[in-house]
């Protein structure tokens, strides 16, 4: 039995609603977080030319009348996503390129390639160098500093792992004959080699190989990489240095990775200059991909038993048998030694892994 009277039950409450209720305002004036993100359907696609202290140089409207370079920052949701030179980024916000304006990078287009390196062969933390390159030009000096064949081998492995075509240029050939050094790569039929001297730099020949491609330049400090870049792209203004006569080491001159346009009457391409390095760790590379960098040895290795390590103590290894039978020649044996050294690094790393 209700304590309300019949008159109370018939009262009309429609005149009241929740808008009459007074609530205390939110002191932080913020809204609840949501996992939904805007689609940014109006985003423009631009090429990352470089980065400086968290600000990205982005080329918009590439090869159009509206081509311009703007400055942009990354959106908060991309704080864990590496954005590197060569990336194609989705940009919103002020994209005018006017002084003092700032766009916002809200996404990265799927990459066609990604060149990486680690601090050393046991370091699983990879350093992303450049995205979307389809060629790698390895720059090495014939002397001052002395060429390091095994460092070049590492570049070749990294290029192959990334699906990038390698090229090689030997500078300072007026100081030393590079013929003996180049015999180390005789078995690599797909490796195109250029030679350069202080009085005869093959700018046109190298430039022709850059047209229609995005080419990343890598090399040891002091080999003349920045000098070559400045010759190909006169407006680049990349700093050049010298080699210490006592240590034989070059001084780091390029401190950042930048993308520069190479343009001629025949066409254009992109030159991506990187800081000089003295080591190139391959801790991120799958060991199974290393053999493929040694084309002539990979063909012989097809006769190896399944799971062959190709190391010096590997039983029934077709590579070792070919070397013992004199089928590889002096150059082939040197190449096999370089391959085994790289593979041994990964074998030692596996032995040192926790739980082994």
C-alpha positions, 0 to 999 in steps of 0.5 A: 500500500503506497503512502502517496495519494491518488492526487500525487500519482497524477501529478505531471512531472514533464515540466522538469528535466536534468538541465535544472540540475546544477553540477560542479565544473571540471577543474581540469576542463578536460574530456575523458581519454578515448582510443579513437583517433581522427582519420585525418582524411585531409592529410598531405603526403610529404618526404622527410628530408631531415630532422633537427632537434625534434623538428622535421623538414618535409617536402610537400607537393614534390615535382609540382608547381606547389612544391615547398618545404615545411617544418613539422613535429610528430603527433603524440600518438607517434612518439614510439614510432621512428621517423627517419629521412626518406620516410613518406609522412602524412601531414596535417595542420599549417602546411603553407611553409611560411616562416614560423608555421608548424605542421603535424606528422600524423602517420607514416606511409608503408615503407618499401625498404628500411636500412638499419644497423646496430651498435655491434653484432651482439646488440639487438637494438637496431638504429634505423638509418634511412627509409625507402632507399633502393640503392646504397653507394658505399664510399671507400678510399684507396688510401688515407684511410686504408680500405677495410674490406670486411667493413664493406662486406658488412655494408653489403650484407645490410643492403641485401637484408634491406632489399637495397642494390649496392654500388661501390666507389673507391676514392683517392685512387691517385694515392694508391692503386685499388686493384688488389683491394677490388679483387676481394669483390671479384665474385660479386657480379652485381656490384657496380664499381666506380673509381675516383681521384682528386683530379678526375671525379666521375660525377657524370657517371655516378650521377647517371646511376642516381637518376630515378633512384633514392640512394643512401651514401655510406662510408668510413669517416675521412673517405671523401663521402661529403666531398663526393656529395658536394660535387654531385649536389653543389648546393649541399654544403656538406662539411668536409674534413681530413684524416688524422695522420697519427691515428689514420682516422677521419673526423666526423663532419656530417652529423645528421642524415639528410636527403638532397635532390640530384637534378640534371637535364636527363632526370633527377634522383635523391642523394641521402648523405649519412654521418661517417661510421667506423663500425656497422653492427649486424645484430639485427640481421637474420644470419640466413640472409648473410650468405646471399650477399656473397653471390658466387658462394651462395651458388656453391652452398646449394650443395651443402646439407640442410642446416649447414653453418658454413663455418670452418668445422661444418661437416660436408660443407660444399664451400669448404670442400671447394676451397680445399679442392682449389676451386675457389682460387685465392680471391674465393678463399678470401671471400669465404674467410670473410663470410665465415667471420661474419657467421662466426659472430652470430654463432658466438652470440647464440652461445652467449645467449641466456640459458645456453 
